Every structure is written in structure tokens, then in C-alpha cells.
Amino acid sequence: MKNGIPLSEADRIPWLETLRDSLKGGIANGEFVILGCSALQPHYREILRSADQNYKPGSYVCKVKFVLLDAPAEVLAARLERRAAEGKHFMPAKLLQSQLDLLQIEESEGIIKVDATLEPSTIVNKIQDSIVKPQSH
């Protein structure tokens, strides 16, 4: 991605399996783990959900929860360009659209959506409220 080439499926799957294994260790130790990644498609999130040994594939009932930090493409592009100019992001802004094109959210997954244009403290509070008092779906 640093070179302007989107990841392939062959690139993503081993990376997601490594993340899953990290989550699995945290869950087994009773830890509360926060992981930031772009699990853009349902089958990527299924890999991560399988970190919960009690997870039944396709049920979406699991210890692993997902939050979509939702923002318009223009906002994401501006943030990405700013971070890249500051040397704080590896992905060129020209790849943003390919990432957005891959994003698939199914309502049945119960993904928590939070407006990413809000103040960071507000975003954190909304996520905490959603996890402590889950929304009905």
C-alpha cells in the first residue's frame, strides 16, 4: 500500500489470521482488547470473530465487537492527505477509494456505527455506551 498498490486477498488473509491469534490470546486471558484495522468485508470480520472459541460462524454473537468510524469520503481523504504530509500515514490518498469500494457492512452483523467527525472524546463515549448497553438490532 505504501507503494500505491492495494492489498490482495493473499496479503490480507495471513494478516487477519495474525490479528485473530492476538485477539484469541487476549480473550483467553480475560483481557479487554482494542484492535484497529480495516476489516472491510464480512468474511474478514468472520476471521476475527473466530478468535472467540465459542463463536458459531454466521451468528454474529461473539465477544469480538466491531465499530465503524463513519465519515464522508471527503473527510477521510483530507485526513489521510494531512497525515501523509506529516509523515504519519503510509497509504497514499489515491488508494482511499479502493478501500471504500471494498467496504461491505451487513446490518445483521450488529456493527456499531459512530460518526467519526465528532470530537475524539465523544466518539470514545459513544463506543463505550454501545458496548456497555448494546443497541438492539
Secondary structure as a PSIPRED ss2 file (coil, helix, strand):
# PSIPRED VFORMAT (PSIPRED V4.0)

   1 M C   1.000  0.000  0.000
   2 K C   1.000  0.000  0.000
   3 N C   1.000  0.000  0.000
   4 G C   1.000  0.000  0.000
   5 I C   1.000  0.000  0.000
   6 P C   1.000  0.000  0.000
   7 L C   1.000  0.000  0.000
   8 S C   1.000  0.000  0.000
   9 E H   0.000  1.000  0.000
  10 A H   0.000  1.000  0.000
  11 D H   0.000  1.000  0.000
  12 R H   0.000  1.000  0.000
  13 I H   0.000  1.000  0.000
  14 P H   0.000  1.000  0.000
  15 W H   0.000  1.000  0.000
  16 L H   0.000  1.000  0.000
  17 E H   0.000  1.000  0.000
  18 T H   0.000  1.000  0.000
  19 L H   0.000  1.000  0.000
  20 R H   0.000  1.000  0.000
  21 D H   0.000  1.000  0.000
  22 S H   0.000  1.000  0.000
  23 L H   0.000  1.000  0.000
  24 K H   0.000  1.000  0.000
  25 G H   0.000  1.000  0.000
  26 G H   0.000  1.000  0.000
  27 I H   0.000  1.000  0.000
  28 A H   0.000  1.000  0.000
  29 N C   1.000  0.000  0.000
  30 G C   1.000  0.000  0.000
  31 E C   1.000  0.000  0.000
  32 F C   1.000  0.000  0.000
  33 V C   1.000  0.000  0.000
  34 I C   1.000  0.000  0.000
  35 L C   1.000  0.000  0.000
  36 G C   1.000  0.000  0.000
  37 C C   1.000  0.000  0.000
  38 S C   1.000  0.000  0.000
  39 A C   1.000  0.000  0.000
  40 L C   1.000  0.000  0.000
  41 Q C   1.000  0.000  0.000
  42 P H   0.000  1.000  0.000
  43 H H   0.000  1.000  0.000
  44 Y H   0.000  1.000  0.000
  45 R H   0.000  1.000  0.000
  46 E H   0.000  1.000  0.000
  47 I H   0.000  1.000  0.000
  48 L H   0.000  1.000  0.000
  49 R H   0.000  1.000  0.000
  50 S C   1.000  0.000  0.000
  51 A C   1.000  0.000  0.000
  52 D C   1.000  0.000  0.000
  53 Q C   1.000  0.000  0.000
  54 N C   1.000  0.000  0.000
  55 Y C   1.000  0.000  0.000
  56 K C   1.000  0.000  0.000
  57 P C   1.000  0.000  0.000
  58 G C   1.000  0.000  0.000
  59 S C   1.000  0.000  0.000
  60 Y C   1.000  0.000  0.000
  61 V C   1.000  0.000  0.000
  62 C C   1.000  0.000  0.000
  63 K C   1.000  0.000  0.000
  64 V C   1.000  0.000  0.000
  65 K C   1.000  0.000  0.000
  66 F C   1.000  0.000  0.000
  67 V E   0.000  0.000  1.000
  68 L E   0.000  0.000  1.000
  69 L E   0.000  0.000  1.000
  70 D E   0.000  0.000  1.000
  71 A C   1.000  0.000  0.000
  72 P C   1.000  0.000  0.000
  73 A H   0.000  1.000  0.000
  74 E H   0.000  1.000  0.000
  75 V H   0.000  1.000  0.000
  76 L H   0.000  1.000  0.000
  77 A H   0.000  1.000  0.000
  78 A H   0.000  1.000  0.000
  79 R H   0.000  1.000  0.000
  80 L H   0.000  1.000  0.000
  81 E H   0.000  1.000  0.000
  82 R H   0.000  1.000  0.000
  83 R H   0.000  1.000  0.000
  84 A H   0.000  1.000  0.000
  85 A H   0.000  1.000  0.000
  86 E C   1.000  0.000  0.000
  87 G C   1.000  0.000  0.000
  88 K C   1.000  0.000  0.000
  89 H C   1.000  0.000  0.000
  90 F C   1.000  0.000  0.000
  91 M C   1.000  0.000  0.000
  92 P C   1.000  0.000  0.000
  93 A H   0.000  1.000  0.000
  94 K H   0.000  1.000  0.000
  95 L H   0.000  1.000  0.000
  96 L H   0.000  1.000  0.000
  97 Q H   0.000  1.000  0.000
  98 S H   0.000  1.000  0.000
  99 Q H   0.000  1.000  0.000
 100 L H   0.000  1.000  0.000
 101 D H   0.000  1.000  0.000
 102 L H   0.000  1.000  0.000
 103 L C   1.000  0.000  0.000
 104 Q C   1.000  0.000  0.000
 105 I C   1.000  0.000  0.000
 106 E C   1.000  0.000  0.000
 107 E H   0.000  1.000  0.000
 108 S H   0.000  1.000  0.000
 109 E H   0.000  1.000  0.000
 110 G C   1.000  0.000  0.000
 111 I C   1.000  0.000  0.000
 112 I E   0.000  0.000  1.000
 113 K E   0.000  0.000  1.000
 114 V E   0.000  0.000  1.000
 115 D E   0.000  0.000  1.000
 116 A C   1.000  0.000  0.000
 117 T C   1.000  0.000  0.000
 118 L C   1.000  0.000  0.000
 119 E C   1.000  0.000  0.000
 120 P H   0.000  1.000  0.000
 121 S H   0.000  1.000  0.000
 122 T H   0.000  1.000  0.000
 123 I H   0.000  1.000  0.000
 124 V H   0.000  1.000  0.000
 125 N H   0.000  1.000  0.000
 126 K H   0.000  1.000  0.000
 127 I H   0.000  1.000  0.000
 128 Q H   0.000  1.000  0.000
 129 D H   0.000  1.000  0.000
 130 S H   0.000  1.000  0.000
 131 I H   0.000  1.000  0.000
 132 V H   0.000  1.000  0.000
 133 K C   1.000  0.000  0.000
 134 P C   1.000  0.000  0.000
 135 Q C   1.000  0.000  0.000
 136 S C   1.000  0.000  0.000
 137 H C   1.000  0.000  0.000
